[in-house]
Amino acid sequence: MSQVLEFESAPAFQAHPPQAPAGLDDCVEMLYDAVGDDTSFRTALGHFCGHFDATGAIYLLPPDEHSADTIAARHVPAAALTEYHSHFFAHDSWRLAAQARGLMVPGYVARGCDIVDPGALQLSYFWREFLQPYGVKDILTGVIPPAEGEGGACTIVSFHRGAAQPGWFAPRLVEQMRTLMPHLGRALRMHRRIAPQVAVANTLEGMFDQMDVPMLFVDRRGRLVRANRQAERVCQRAQTLSLAPGGLLMARTAAAGWQHVARVMDGLAGAPTVRQMLLEEDGMPAVLTLRRVHGNPPGLAPGDGADEVHAVVTLRATPAELLEAFAQHYALTPAEVRTARCVVDGLQAEEIAQQLGVKLSTVRTHIGHLLAKTGSRRQTEFVARLRGGAPRPSAR
């Protein structure tokens, strides 16, 4: 089971880094002073985010006698951790590129923008489905070796740069990270020996259960294997999701009404992610997202159901996810999707034409198609649907 030490809960990666002590030496001194005190140690670890001008951080510690992989996170949503470790770890462009080049060795430090060209990264599935939704555009990663004479895996530290911050991590921070790593590794090992509760204080399973996002794990037949509390509540209401006899998960799709999730899941044979637009009884839309599982779900180990899990299922209704589901449901063209995204952002037709580099008449044609295809009478109605209003049934 992966263990998580969470510094602070946050709905998403923060747009601005937290305040930190004046210098790196101050942060290091505070960290050593906090060894043995779990609350103070978590606070001290979190201060490095502000010092590195980072919006979030993840500390991946090697297993010890108290736990398996331990993740200490600051300003990283529980949903992001769960989705990353169950699915996106296998699609992490930075990790894959570094491993392919043999760079993931003790002492290695790099910025994400040096590992993968930012332009190429923005064309990747990892960027589109994970980094962009969670507002991360760069990382600063270091590999901390185990203590001399000790075996075991390395500790991985990654700071995140938010989408709202200008540019990428400054090059000077690479050397600064190298200066930090010996202290960070030593303090983490000391604290785990003195205060082993750091490894078991908050588990990924606990965060999974408490998150606001309904999330479930299903097997190849669409049978429920594991659900968090929010998902259990949704299934009990039986408006968008419900359980049929035998534990089969059902979804109320906008296109075909109630159907087995296994039918939607068939799309995973040709794509890593499949989305389906759902409708509640009052017509409110939501998006069912299914992703192929590559790791162990929270709270499950091989032989305890993890080997049966095939997909992770989430239920959300963010404008970006609804737009993608709308695009599929209403057969929107790529140009119409780009226009719709600008409309949802509140841009006027003239601004959209300038931003997309097309004629004003072209934008107005696309907007007309969007309204006609979705059955909306005006732009405000179309935007309302993408922000939680009720879409009309497809005319197709």
Summary of the structure (lengths in Angstrom):
residues: 396
radius of gyration: 22.8
end to end distance: 46.3
largest distance: 71.0
contacts: 1312
relative contact order: 0.11
helix: 43%
strand: 21%
